[in-house]
Amino acid sequence: MTEEPVRPLILTLAAPSIVSNLVTSIYNLSDTFFVGSLGTSAEGAIGISFVVMTAIQAVGFGMGQGTGNAISRYLGAKERDRACIMATNGLATTLLLGTLIAIVGNIFIEPICLVAGSTETILPYAKTFVGIILLGAPFMCSSLMLNMQLRFEGEALHSMIAIMTGALINIGLEPLLIYGAGLGIAGSAISTVICQFISFCILVWQIQYVGITPLSPKWLRRPTRAMVTKIVNGGLPSFVRQCMLGVATTLLNEAARPFGDAAIAALAVVQRITSIGNYVQIGIGQGFQPVVGYNYGAKLYKRIRAGYRFAVRTAFVAVALLGVVTFALAPQLVGLFSNDAEVVSIGTLALRVESFTLPLTGTAMITNFLLQTTGRMWRATILGACRLGLVLGPVVLVLPPVLGLLGVQLAQPVTDVITFLVTIPMAWSILRELAQEEREGR
């Protein structure tokens, strides 16, 4: 981590993350594809459930980034025992938080679905799907957290195996439960929970026998202020970013609701398709993060700056190429997931416009990872929240009332451009600070 050339090192770490993220994207798309055959309202329920999924992901990513950041720094500083303590306490806390989500979520399931933008026709499907998904929250949160820990340790290949196994099983199991067992949308949710539990079990095994920080009761400690501070500093930006993703989905669903189930379903389809580009950027960022953590702990700041520039360029080019494909084939891609002509029409324009702006978001994402891993918590939190709430909120309030449905379709692309402009001064400031720390030998 501190000696190999930075560019091939980032690519080596990013490749398994990109593959596992793309498989996760296919896994999400399979939900949309199979559920879409049950009707437009059922397909809209997938968009509503995304709000709940982001709450689960917020805990998983927040705890994973918080503990993983600390683990990579401890390992870079040759403090393995402290890394093991962080890993075990992270899992125990995440299981507890996931259980709380499951209980509270099921108690308030109907208001949650309504606040998320559900119409009366979508609501029965949403309640069924979301209720089952919430039951798997403890394992889903913990699976995401363990996956992050392995990646921060530099074991991205093993995390890829666990995620891919669960996703591939889901692709086969989902149609069996939906159609073969006649469970409808409930079959999709049950398949998701089963496969997430399988991934969780594999990840626990890998942490024990492959990872650098095995789990054990002997590492359990009463949480100290220092431990909580490290987790919050490393994880709060990811937690807020994922919460803002739920806010963004809610805002867009609410803006689309006056235009009917087709508009909500179209946004859900577009969100799943563009997630491919997001997952590529995230994979590159996840390949960059352990390099930052280890080298920041070892005070090798020049390697971090070189890695940042390479990661930003790579993310932009990769997603720009993908954008060419999604723009050219937008009607066909949306049509794969819905035979409703209105859904295809609305989704095609939204996908084509976002194909232009999505490459810009890689700069914000990589910068956010750099700020987060080097402990710039507040700047990372603000930047992470921009695209998914701080900027999107005002845009949604302004554009749809003025432009109608077109305003809903343009809301995310306009937000992407504004967020990119906010990113530039933040990127400049963190690179300047790292250069200053290098000169001062800190």
Secondary structure, DSSP 8 states (H G I E B T S, - for coil): --SS-HHHHHHHHHHHHHHHHHHHHHHHHHHHHHHHTT-HHHHHHHHHHHHHHHHHHHHHHHHHHHHHHHHHHHHHTT-HHHHHHHHHHHHHHHHHHHHHHHHHHHHTHHHHHHHTT--TTTHHHHHHHHHHHHHTHHHHHHHHHHHHHHHHTT-HHHHHHHHHHHHHHHHHHHHIIIIIS--THHHHHHHHHHHHHHHHHHHHHHHHHTSSS---GGG-----HHHHHHHHHHHHHHHHHHHHHHHHHHHHHHHHGGG-HHHHHHHHHHHHHHHHHHHHHHHHHHHHHHHHHHHHHTT-HHHHHHHHHHHHHHHHHHHHHHHHHHHHTHHHHHHTT---HHHHHHHHHHHHHHHHHGGGHHHHHHHHHHHHHTT-HHHHHHHHHIIIIITHHHHHHHHHHHHTHHHHHHHHHHHHHHHHHHHHHHHHHHHHHHHHHHHHT-
